[in-house]
Amino acid sequence: MTPSASRMPYDGIVVAAPVTIPYRRYSINSAHWWIGRAIRGVLERSGLRSRDLDGLSVSSFTLGADTAVGLTQHFGLSPRWLDHVPLGGASGIVALRRASRAVQCGDAEFVVCVAGDTNQVDSFRAMISTFSRFAQDAVYPYGSGGPNASFAMIMRNYMQRYGPTRADFGKIAVAQRANALSFPYALMKQPLTLEAYLASRPIAEPIHLFDCVMPCAGAEAFLVCRDDRARDLGLPAARLLSTIERYNAFAEDAIQERGGWPVDVGELYAMAGIGPEQVDFLETYDDYPVISMIQMEDLGFCAKGEGAAFVRGHTLTNDGSFPHNTSGGQLSVGQAGCAGGYLGLVEAVRQLTGAALGTPVPEARIGLVSGFGMITYDRGLASGAALLAGID
């Protein structure tokens, strides 16, 4: 497939200065506090000054009435390009796509993409309640709302249609926990066995405790610029090969069995000039293991319905076959609101620049990152993916 005129290659665009502000289960600090520290982290890693940042992209659910333009005043920034991307798990991919095009066409030279959210006592429950009210028309026919009930329906349908067992989803969670044990920012630090996964308490059948992410507070950020500017700064960087983005795909499906990735996945690989067999590791958005399995299918690593067999055939660990969610993913690191949609991107940049904080993937040259923002827990969802490569 030849890339369309609207999706020309990202020649010369790189991602650098990956920053994580260590997560906390709960925080009395605002989202502004977390985001501000992530931006400062990018400045410190890159050697740039705040006046050098002429682009800013912000993703957050807990800023209250504030938006990206308000943050420019709070932080003393004066960018000429600004974006606000509150798309949950798709935020990182969408922010990267837009920032890259801005740099490519000269609207900005250095764009900081940052996501951060706080998690005060009961704040996550209140946020989910708001989402459910927004989605009332979508979930009303099912008699349920919120993520656990909605994903339980998706998981049950997927199991009945394609035959995976809870043990297949458990392998994903167990492998991610193994990856997380060497990742310093992971909140889950105890080994997880398949037996413990299977015996965990039910939340919304067939979803049990270790199928669910743990809400927390935290922030992630990275810098988008041209490769020559990164070299001038002495910054290790990952080259952006291709991206895709799609909304409200396959609305005809009675129950969601796929995201928007199959619509554009051919173009994702064609633009990069590679196939899925050349990907060295995969970072999926993993609020539940079933969504990670669906992404493995929809991104071309196996056919639809073959996700369980694919998982059984690989270790999914950093030191084994088909490394997946190499930091431990949200299931073991934690879900810091919109920052969860950045976690895989920041980790991929580290893996590709020889700066892994946990176990490095041996000889990793190409990584694929996938994002999924199920804002209304039905069809108004965002799907995205990006291919990145290390630079020799």
N, C-alpha and C positions, 0 to 999 in steps of 0.2 A: 504494500500500500504506500503511495506517495503522500508525504505530509501535505496538508492543504495550505493555502496561502495564509490562513489565519493561525497556523501552527508551524511557523518556520523554526528551524533549529535554533537552539540557544547557544550559538557560537560565542565562546569567550566568557560565558557567565559561570561564576563559581560561588560556592557557599563556604564560609569560613567562620572562625571564632565561635565555635559551639559553646554554649553556656547553660548550665543547670544550676539553679538555686536550690540547695538541698531541701527535699520535701519534709513537711511535718504533718502529722495526723490532724492536728487542729492548730489554728493560729489566731491570735487576737489582732494580728496585723491585717491591713486592708489589701485588696488586690493591687492598689497603687504602690504599696511598699514592696511587694514581690516583683512587680514589673520594673520599678525603678532600679532595683538591685540587679535585675537581669540586664538592663540596658548598660548600667555601669560596668557589669562584667564584660560585655562585648567591647566597650571602650578600653578597658584594661588589657584585654587579650590582644586587641588589634593595634593599640598604640594611637588610636584616633582620639581627637578631642570632640567634645559635644557639638561644637560648631561645624565639624566635618560631616556630621550625619545630616544629609539633605533628604533622606527618606525614612519614613517610619510606618510600620504596619503593626497593629495591635489586635490581639484576640483575647477576650475575657468575657465571662458571664457575670462577674461580681463587682463590676465597677460602679454599680448603681446608676445614677443618671449621667455619669461621666462617659465620654467617648474619647477617641484618639486625639481629637483636637484639644480637649481639655487637658490631656496629659502633656501636650507640648508646653502649655503654660506652667503646669506643676513642675516639670523637669527642666525648664529653661531651654527648650529646644526650638529651632526655627526651620523646620524642613520645608522644602518646596514641593514635596510629594508625600501624600498621607493616605492611609487606608485603615479601615476598621473591619475586621473579618471575624464575626462571632459565629462561626460555623462548627463549633464543637470539634469532633474528631477529624473533620476535614480542614480545619483552620490552617494547619501548617502547610499543607500542599497548596491550598488556594493562595495563602500569603506568599509563598515562594514563587508561584507562577506569576502573580501580578507584579511582585517586586522585580523579578527577573526581566520582564518585559519593560518595566520602567527604566531599569539600568541599560537595557539593550538599546532603547530608543533615545537615551540621553536625558530623560526626565529627572533622573537622580544618579548620583555616583556611588554613594554608600547608603544602603537601606538596611536598617535594623528591623528584623521581624521578631516580635516578642509576644509571648502568651503567658498569662499568669492569673491565678485565682486563689482566693483565700478559702478556708473551710473553718468557719466558726461553728460553735455548737449548734446543731440543727439547721445550719445554713443550706446544706445539700438537700435535706428533705423539703425545705421551703422552695428551693429552686426547682426541684422535680415536680412539686405541686403546681407551680406556675406553668411549666411546660405542659403538664397534663391538661390544664385548662385551655391553653392555646390549641391543644390537639383534640379537643372534645369531639368535634365533628368526625375526626378520623378514627378515633378509637371507640366511639359510641356503639357501633354495630357489634363489637367484640365484647362489650361489657367490662373492659379493663383499661387501665392506663398506667403510665410510668414504665420505666425500663424493664424491671424484673418480670412483670406480667406479660409485657409485649414480647420480650425476647424468649420467654418460656413458650409462647405460642409458636414463634419462629423455629425454635429448637425442636419442639415436639413434632411439628410438621416435617421438618428436615429429616428427623430420625425415622419417621414413619414412611417417608417417600423414598429415602436412599439407604436406610439400614444401618447407619452408624450407631454405636452404643455409647453409653456414658463413659466407658473406658477409653474410647477414641478421643473424646474431648478432654478427658483427664490426662491423656498423654501430652497434649498441648500445654496444659497448666503445669504439669510436673516438670516438663522440659524447661519451661520459662523460669520456674523457681530455681532450677539448677543453674541457669544462666545468671540469675539475680544474685546468687550467693557470693559472686565475686564483684558485683557492681556496688560501689560504696554508697550510692544514694537510694538503694532499694529499701523500702520500709519493711518488706517481708524478708526476714533473715533466717527463718527456720526451714530446713529441708522439707519438701513435700513429697510424700509417697503416693502411689496410685491407690493404695489401700485407704489412706487417710482421705484422699479426694472422694472416693466412692462412699465412704462412711460418713462424710460431713452432712450436717443437717440440711434438710430441704428448705428452700426459700420460696420458690414457685415452680413446682414440678414441671419439667425435669431438671430445672436449675437448682443447684445446691450451693453451699457457701463458697466453695473455691472456684465456682464459675463466675463469681461477681467481683468487680473491682472494688477497691476500698477508696472512698473519697478522701482527699487530703488537700493540703495547700502547697503551692510551689510555683515555679516559673522556669521557662525555657526560652532561649533566644539564639539567633544566629545572624550573620552578616551576609548580605548579597552584594556582590560587586563584580567588576571585570577581572579577568585573570591577571592582567598586567598590573593592576592596582594592588592585588593581593601579593604579587611578587615584590612590588616596591616596598610593601610593609613587612615583607618576610613572613607572610602568613601561610601556613599549610592550608590547603583548600581542596574541596571536592568539586569536580566539574559536573555541571548539570547537563544531562544528555537529553531528556525528554520529560514531558508531563502530560497528564490528562485530567479532565474535570467534567463531571456530569451531574445533573440534578433530575430528580423525579423520573428515573428510568423505570421501565417495565411496570407501569401503573396497572397493566392488565392482569398481573399476577394476583391471584386471590389471596395468597399469603406470601410474604416476601421470601424468595429463595435465592436471590442474587441482588447485588448492588448494581451501580451504573457502569462498572469497569468493562464488562463484555462489549459495550457499545463502541469503545475507543481503544481497547487494549492492543489491537493490531497496529494502530497508529503509534501507540507508546513505544512498541519495539521497533517499528519501521523507522521512526525518527532517530532512534538511537543506533540503528544498524546492527542490532543484536537480536537474539531469541531468548526465551525464558531459561533455556539450558545454560546460558552464559552468566546468569545471575548467581553471585556467590553467597548472598544472604538476603533475607526478606524481613522487613519490619512492617507488621500489620497493625491496624488499630484494633485493640483487643479488649473491648469492654466485656465481651463474653467469648469463650472459645469457639462457639459455633460461627461467629462472624469471621474469625480468623480462618477457619476451615473454608468458608464460602469464598473468602478472598484468594486462597490458594487455588481454588478452581477458576474463579472469574479472571484471575491474572494469568491464566494459561499454564500453570504448572501441572495440572491434570484436568481431565474432563469433568463436567458437571455430574455430581453424584459419586465421584471417585475420590473425594477428599479424605474419607476415612482410610482407604487403602493407601493413599499417598502418605498420610501421617504414620501409618503402621510401618511403612517402608523406610522411614528416616528417624534419626535420633532427635533432630530439631535443636540440638545443643551446639554451642559455639565450637566445640572441639570435635564435632561429629559431622553427620551428613545433613544438608539443608538447614543451616543455622537460621533460627527464626526468633524474632524479638530478643536480640542479643543482650539487651540490658536486663531482661526479665519482663519487659513490657509492663503495661498498666496492672496486669493481674498480680504482679509481684512488686513493682516499684511503687504503685499507687496511681490514682487518677486525680490530677490537680486541675480539674475543670478543662478549660481550653488548652492548657499546657499539655494535656494528654495527647492532643492532636499534633504536638510538636516533638514529643518524646522520641519517636522513631526517627525523625529527620535529624535531630541533634545527635542521636546515637550513631546513625549511619555516617555522618560527617566524621565523627571520631574514629569509627572503624576504618574509614577510607583514607584517613590522614595519619594513621599510626599512633593515634592518641586515645585508644580505647581505655576506659577507666576500669573495666572488668576484663574478662577473658577475651583476647583478640581473636577474630576469625582468621585462620592462617591464610596468607596470601590473598586477602580480600581485595578485589579490584573493582567489582561492580555490585552495588546494592540497590534494591528496590524498596521504596517506602510507599505504603498505602494508607489513605485516610478515609474515614467514614463518619459523617455527621448525621445522626438520625434525630433531627431536631424535633419532629412531631411524632416520632415513633410509628411512622407509617410510610407514606410515599413522598413526603416533602423532604427527601434526604439528599445529602451531598456525598458524592464519591470522587476520590481523586487518587492519583499515584504519580510518583516521580522516580526516574532512574538517575543514579549518580555514579560517577566513576572516580577512582583515585587518579592523581596526576603523577606521572613518572618524574 
